Amino acid sequence: MARTAGDLRQTGGPDIVAFELAGSTKQSREILTAWGPAGWQAAKRNIHADFPFILGYTGVLAIPALVSADTIGRQTWPSTEGIGIAIAIAVVLAGLLDVAEDVLLLSVLSSANKADDLQPHALAAKVCALIKFSLIALAIVWLILVAFPVVLTAAGTSS
């Protein structure tokens, strides 16, 4: 992914996140024009490389949220156990949204040389990306501010 990100930078155009958040035919076409055909290929490689990355970050965020849920419930209020489980589910949903976003972006890229209206796929990809980023941010905040401190405290009191 770092190589394809570098390839996109060499085009002088924006990065892949700007493409994810374009949301309209006009903005998508501006990015595609800035990238040129070499950038389109780099973007496709970047998107294809994102699929295994999705599995990785989903596991790295969802598993600790799920595993810590029981400890959080015992150390704080029982209802917080459900929040930990909901965070784990939210991360899985973020991964699914990321997959949908990638498929939509590949569709936009496949229409780059056509006069097609890119709006529906570009807008849907933007919505998926915004929700995905929000869910990931929520999970990270939960893990840093709640899950890890509670689990570390529980581990310290049990030894």
Stockholm file with secondary structure:
# STOCKHOLM 1.0

chainA/1-159         MARTAGDLRQTGGPDIVAFELAGSTKQSREILTAWGPAGWQAAKRNIHADFPFILGYTGVLAIPALVSADTIGRQTWPSTEGIGIAIAIAVVLAGLLDVAEDVLLLSVLSSANKADDLQPHALAAKVCALIKFSLIALAIVWLILVAFPVVLTAAGTSS
#=GR chainA/1-159 SS CHHHHHHHHHTTSCCHHHHHTCCSHHHHHHHHHHHHHHHHHHHHHHHHHHHHHHHHHHHHHHHHHHHHHHHHHHHSCTHHHHHHHHHHHHHHHHHHHHHHHHHHHHHHHHTTTSCCCCHHHHHHHHHHHHHHHHHHHHHHHHIIIIIHHHHHHHHHHHC
#=GC SS_cons         CHHHHHHHHHTTSCCHHHHHTCCSHHHHHHHHHHHHHHHHHHHHHHHHHHHHHHHHHHHHHHHHHHHHHHHHHHHSCTHHHHHHHHHHHHHHHHHHHHHHHHHHHHHHHHTTTSCCCCHHHHHHHHHHHHHHHHHHHHHHHHIIIIIHHHHHHHHHHHC
//
